[in-house]
Amino acid sequence: MMKYSRFVHRGHFWCGTDRPDRAVLPLPILPAPAYLGPGRQEGAARVFSGLTDGISRGIEGAGASLSETFFDTTLRLGVTGLSRAGKTVFITALVANLLNRGRMPQLKAAAQGRIQAVYLQPQPDLTLPRFDYEAHLAALTGDSPRWPASTRAISELRLSFRVQPAGFFSSWRGPHTLHLDIVDYPGEWLLDLALLDQSYEEWSEGTLSRLERRPEASAYLALARAEDGALRLDEDKARRLAADFTAYLTAARDKGRVDVTPGRFLLPGDLAGSPVLTFAPLPKPALTPRSSLWREMERRYEAYKSRVVRPFFRDHFLKIDRQVVLVDLLEAIHQGPRAVEDLRRTMAEVLEAFRPGRNSWLSSLFGTHRVERILFAATKADHLHHEQHQALTAITAALLSDAKSRADFSGARTEALSLASLRATVEEIVTRDGVEVPAVRGTLLSTGKPALMYPGALPSDPARLLSPAREGAEAWLDADYSLMTFAPARLSLKPGEGPPHIRLDRAVEFLIGDQL
């Protein structure tokens, strides 16, 4: 008796017998039996036709899936940022410069001419919103350019590369395909991952302790300390506590703070007003009876972890292969030593959440997927003259020194870089009091008028910033760092060129160059 089986032959999926010379031919669609009435005959034919179409689509889908599994490479690149660091602009400029690679000399595969084609494809996860690349690019490159709207929720975009392999045997091998799935998610969601290892009591204690050192938290602290958590739950009080705590988080973010958790309080989406977002940190009372305010806050906190944080961690975060963390370091320096120290501590916590390390076939088998490469990028490098870019990169690397050691030990690769996803300024050298000062000129976002900015000289030794920050200094002793917000400049792009940037090509080479 012949056995029916499935074969994968040269990348194609087909059905047949255990002997290739006896392949089973497609079955003809037979008419319905004559004893059925005309209406039933037509219905039976439709059912049978639908069945065969479904089988055909299933085989085609399986073939495509097998082709991608065995012959194509897929990488998931996570992009997040802390404190309005420019995620949307980064992804938009990244895609635009990969589709038109005239400004990507540091991307080796492009410089060597091995990238034959780059094109957008439908995203694989149909349940996620698509990153609106076209609308964001139009906003940046239109007649009246503007910065696109900030990231409000998770989104995805697939970019596919057709690449000729490098090496001695490259002429004997055909081109291969790399699918790059870019996953955009808010940095506030990333910080929530630390909550998974904390109880409500631990989180409350740590949060309230941190709030004691922040003037913008004084109103909420007074409210929380006036509440008796042992009393029976009053829903109005719970909502007021959550609203005042959210107001603090908003004020903290506006001041450049990065440890603003829970993140969904700032980006609630369809959870706005739900009990899972109606909790806040409280001092623990001596007694916590059932139905008390404290016990209900604890219950909602645990629900937030299980219903909001853990699904994001399981369904999206654990599948990431490479990661970009964008940091507005210049804003932190502008805000002062405490903001810099908050940023240093937060980035160390972020790296722990990534589970860095090297992937292998065993990691896939046992479900221990890890992030192989992590890029920490200080954005808005175009706010500085290029003479100061090295100092900005050195400060970024120093902020990461502790976290980088852990990642290196785990086998992951990390890198610190200063970049500008979209260059909005031009450099100038101005003379003041007989001294030449390196500055940048751009269009102010607030007024639309041109302005010249010299933010102050960053120290070549990062310790001059990091040491006062670690020691709890209130202000910089020997310098004052200013900052302006510029609007995107009007662009006139040549064919084959993407928008102007600073070191975006180096970032891409580090993240995916080994796969091209």
N, C-alpha and C positions, 0 to 999 in steps of 0.2 A: 504494500500500500504506500502510495506517495504521501509524504508529509508536507504540509503547507508551512511556509516560513517567510520571513522577511529578510531582504538583502539590502545592504548598503554597498553600492557599486559605483566607484568613482564619484562619490558625492551625491549620488541620486538614490532616492528611496523608492523601492518597488516591491511588489508582492509577487510571489512565485512558489515553486515547489522546492524541495530539497535538491533538485537537479536543475541547473540553469537552462538545459536544453529542453525542458518540459515546463516552461513558464505558462501560467494560467492566463488565458486571454480574458479581456473585459467581458462581462456578461451583458448580453443584449437586453434592452428594455422590452419586455413582452407585453402585449396587450392584456387588458383585464379579461377574465373569463366571460364568455358570452351570456352565462346565466345571470350576471349582474345587470341591472338596469343601466341605461345610458348615463344617468347622473352618478351612479355608484362607480361605473367604469371610469369616468373622468376623475372622480375623487381618488380611486385606487391608483390611477396613473400618476396623479399629482403626488401622492404619498410616496410611491415607489421612486419617482423622479427626484423628489426631495431627499430621499434616503441615499440614492446614488450620488447626488450632488454633495451631500454632507460627507460621505465617505471620500469623495474626490478631494474636497477642501481639506479634510483631515490629513490625507496623505501628502498634499502639497504643503500644509503647515508643518507636518512632521519632517518633510524633506528640508524645508527652510530652517527649521530648528536644528536639525542635524548638521546642515551645512555650516551654520553659525558656530555650533559647538566644536566641530572638528577642523574647520578650515579658516574661520575668522577669529579675531581676537576682540574681546569686549572689555573695556575698562569703565568703571564708574568713578567719575571725578566729582567729589563733593566740594562745593564752594560755600563758604560761610564767612561772616565778618562780625566784628565786634564794634558796637557803637557807631553805626552809620559809616562804615569804612568803604562803601562803594561796591557792593556785590553785583548789583544789576549792571552797572557800567563795566565792571570787569568782565562779566560773561559776554555782554554785547560786544565789547571791543575784542575779546578773545575770538569769538566766532567770526566776526567781520575780518580780522586779520588772518585767520586760517583759511577762509574762503578766498581771500585776495592777499597773497603772501609777499607782496612787494616790500613790506617793511619788517620782514622777519629774518634778518641775516643770521641770527644766532641759533635758529632752528636748523640743525644740521641736515635733516632730510630735505628741507626746502632748499637750502643753499646748494646741496648736491644734485638737485633736480630729480630726486627719487619719488616725490609726491606727484602722482599722475593726476589725481582728482580729489577734491574734498566737496562733500555735498550734505545737505540736511536731509534727514529721513524722519519718518513718523516714529515717535518714541515708543519703546516697547511696553511701558506700563500705561495702559489706557485709563487707569483710575486716577492718575496724577494730572494736574493742569500743565499745559505746555508753556514753557518759558516763552514769553511773547517777544522774541528776538526782533522781528520786523518792526513792531511798534516802537520798541526802545531805540533801535537804530535810527528810525525816522525822527525821533525826538532829538537825538544827538547831532544829526547831520542835516536837519532842515534849514530853511531860510532864517528862522528864528530859533536857534538851538537852545535846548533846555535839558536839564538833568531829568531822567525818567523817574517814575515813582519807585519808592523803596520796596524791598521785598516784604511781603505780608504773609506769605505762606510758602509751602514747598512747591517746587515746579521742576520740570525736567525737559531736556532737549538732547536729541541724538545727532551727532556729527560723525560721518563716515569718511574714512581715508582709504584711497587706493594707492598703495605704496610698493615700489620696487625694492626688494631686499638689498641690503648692502653686503659686502664681503666677497670672498674669492669665487664662490659658486653662484653669485647673484645672476650672472648671465644665463645659467641653466635653470633657474627657478622663475616661476611666474610671479606676478605681483600678488600681494596679500591685502586683506581688508582689515582695518582697525575700526571698530565702532566705539566712539567715545560718548558715553551717556553722562551729560553734565547735570548734576542735581544741585539746585539752588535751595537753600533753606536758611531761615533767620538764625543769626548768632545767638539770640535769646533762647531758642530751643536747644541749642548745643549746651548752654550752661545748665539747663535743667537736668542733664544726665547725672550731675553730681548729687541730685536729690535721691536717686535710687538707692544710695548707700546711707541715707540719713533718715532717722525717725522724725516724727513731728516735733518731739521734744528737743532733739539735737538741732534740727533746723531752726526752731524758734530761738533757742539759746544763742546760737551763733549769729543769727540775723540781728537780734536785739542788741547783742554786744557790738556788732559792727555799726549799727545805727546810732549808738551813743556818741560816735566820733564824727557824725555828719550833721551839720546845721539844718539841711533840708529835711531831716527826719524828725525834727523836734515836735511837730504837730502830731505825727502818728505816735511817737513814743509816749506823749502825754495821754493820748486816748487809750493806748494799750495798757498802760500802768494803772489807769483808773478803772479798768474792767476787772471783775471778779470771775475768773474762768470756771469757778465751782457752781455758779448760779445756773439756773435752767436756761436753755437756749432761747434767745430772743432774736427772731429772724431779722428784724429791723437793725438791731445792733450788729449782727453778723455782716449784713450788707454795708453798713457804715464803716466797719472796720476794714472790710475788703476794699471799699472805695477809697478810703484814706491811705491805705497801704499802696494801692495802685497809683495814687497821686504822688506818693513819695518815689515810687519806682520811676515814674515819668520824669520827675524833677532830677533824680539821680542820673538818668540817662542823658538828659539835656546838659548836665554839668560834666559829661564825659566819663561818668562811672561805667564800668563794664560788668560788675557783678550784680546784675539786676534780675533776680529770679524770684518767683516763677515767670518764665518768659511769656507764657500765654496771657498773663495779666496785661501785658503791653500789646499783644497781638491776639486778641481773643477769637476773632473770626466768628464761626457759628456757635461757639461756646459762650458768647457774651451773655451775662446774666444768669448762667446756669449755676447750680450749687457747687459744681466741681471747681469753679473759679470764685467761690465766695468763702474764702478762709484767709487768715492772716496770722502772723506770729504773735504769741501771747506768753507772758510769764506763767509758769506752771503753778497752779494753786496746790495747797497741801492735800486737798481732797478733790478727786475728779469723778463724781458720781455719774451714773448713766443719764443721758439726756442733758448733761451740762454743756455749757458753751465750749469748754476745753475739749471734751470728748467728741463733740460734733465737728469742731475744727480739725481734730486729729483724723476723724473719719473722712472728711473731704480732702484733706491732704493726701491720705493714702489712696483715695479714689483718683486724684490728679496723677499720682505716680503710675497707677495701674491702667487707667483709661486714656491718658494723654501721653505721658512720657515714655512708658514702656512700649506701646505700639510703634511710636516713631523710632525708638532704638532698635526694635526687632525688624520692622518692615523696611526701613530705609538706611539707617545709620550703619548697621552691621554689614551691609552689602557694599560699602564704599571701599575702593581699592587705593585711590590717591586723594589727597585732601589739600585744599587751599584755605588758609585762615588769613583774612585781610584785617589789618590793624591800622587804625588812625592814630599812629604814634605822635604825630605833630600836634594833634588836638590834646592828647594827654599831657605832653610837655607844656603846652600853652596853659592848661588848667593847673599845673603845679605838681609838686613832689608826691602828694598823696594819690593823685590820679595815676601817676607813673607806677607807683607801688601796687595799686589795685590792678593795673594792667599786667604787671609782672606775675603777681600771684594767680590771676585768673588764667593766663596763658599756660602756666604750669598745670593747673587743674584741667584745662582743655586737653592738653596732650595726654593726660592719664585716661581721659574718656575715650580717646581714639584707639586704645589697645594696639599700639604700634608694634610692628614686627614684620617678618618676612613670610609670605605665603608659599605654600607648596601643595602638592596633591594630597598630602595628609591633612593639611588644614581644611581643605574643602571636604574631605571625607568625614572628618570629625566635627565639622561645624565651628571651627576656631578661626574664622576669617579675620584677617588683620589689615590695617592700613599700612601699605608698604612705603609710601613717600608722603611727607607732609611739608608744605611750603608755607612759611610764615612771611607775609609780605606787608611791609609798611607802605601804605598808599599815599597818594598826593605828593609824590616826589617832585612833581612839576611846580610845587610851591616853593621849592628851593633851587638856587643855582646849582649846576652840576658839581661845582667845587665842594658842596656840602653833602652830596649823595653818599660818599664813602662813610662819613660820620653817622648819617642816619642809618645805614646798613649795620654799622658796628654797634650802635645802641640797640637795634633790634636783635642782633645776635646775642648781645650780653643779657638782654631780657630773657632769652631762651636758654641760657647756659645750663641751668639745672634740669629743665625739661628735656633738652637735647641729649644730655648724658643718659637719661633713662631710655629714650628712644633708640639711641645708638646701641645700648646694651641689648635691647630687644631685637635688633637686626633691621630696624627701619632706617630710612634716610630722611634727614631733615635739612632744611636750608632756610636761611634768612636772606631777605632781598628787599630793596627799596624800589618801587616802581610807580608809574602813573599809567593807569589803564587807558586814559584819554588825555593827551596833553592839552591843557587849557591856557598855557602861558608861553611867553617868549623870554629869553634871558637878556639881561642888560648889565653893563658895568657903569655905575654912576660914581661921580666924584663928590664927596662931601668933606669940607674942611681939609682939602688937599689929599684925602684918602680915597682910594678906589674901593667901592663896595659892590659885591656881586648881588644883584637883585633880579626879580622877575616882574614882568608886566602882564596884566590880564584885565578882563572886564569884570567889575564887581557884580556879584549876583544880586545884591540888594538895590543898587542904583542903576546898573547898566552902564556905568561910566568907567573909562580906563583908569587903572591905578597901578602904582609901582609899590612893590612890597619887599622889604628886607626883614625877615622874621627874627633875625638875631643869629649870631654865630654858634652853631652847635659845637660842643666840645669834642675834640678828637679822642679824648679818653672817656669812655662811657661811665666810668666810676664817678665822674664829677656830677652826673645826674642820678645814677642809681644809688650811690651811698647816701646822700641826703634823703632820698625817697625811702630807703630802708629804715633810716633813723627817725622817720616821722616828721621831717621838716615841714613847716607850713608854707614856705615860699623859697624860690631860688635866691641865693644870697648874692651872687655876682652877675646875674644876667636877668633879662626880661625878654620872653619870647612872645612875639605877636603872631597873629594869624588872621588872614582874610579868606573869604569864600568867593571863589571865582565862578563865573558862568562858563559853559563850554564855548569855545571859539568857533566862528564860522569856518567851515571846511570847504576846500576845493580839491577833491580827490582825483588823481589820475587813474586810468584804467589799470586794474591789477593791484592797486594799493588799498590797504585798509586805513582806518583812522590813525593819526599819529599817536605814539605812545612812548613810554620809557621802560625798557627791559621786559616788556611783555613776552618777547621772543625767548629770553633767557628763562623765564618762568615756565613756558611751554616745554622747552627742551628738558628742564629738570623733571617735569611732571610726567611726560609721555614720550620723551625722546628715545628711550630704550625700546619702545614698542614700534617705532617707525622705521 
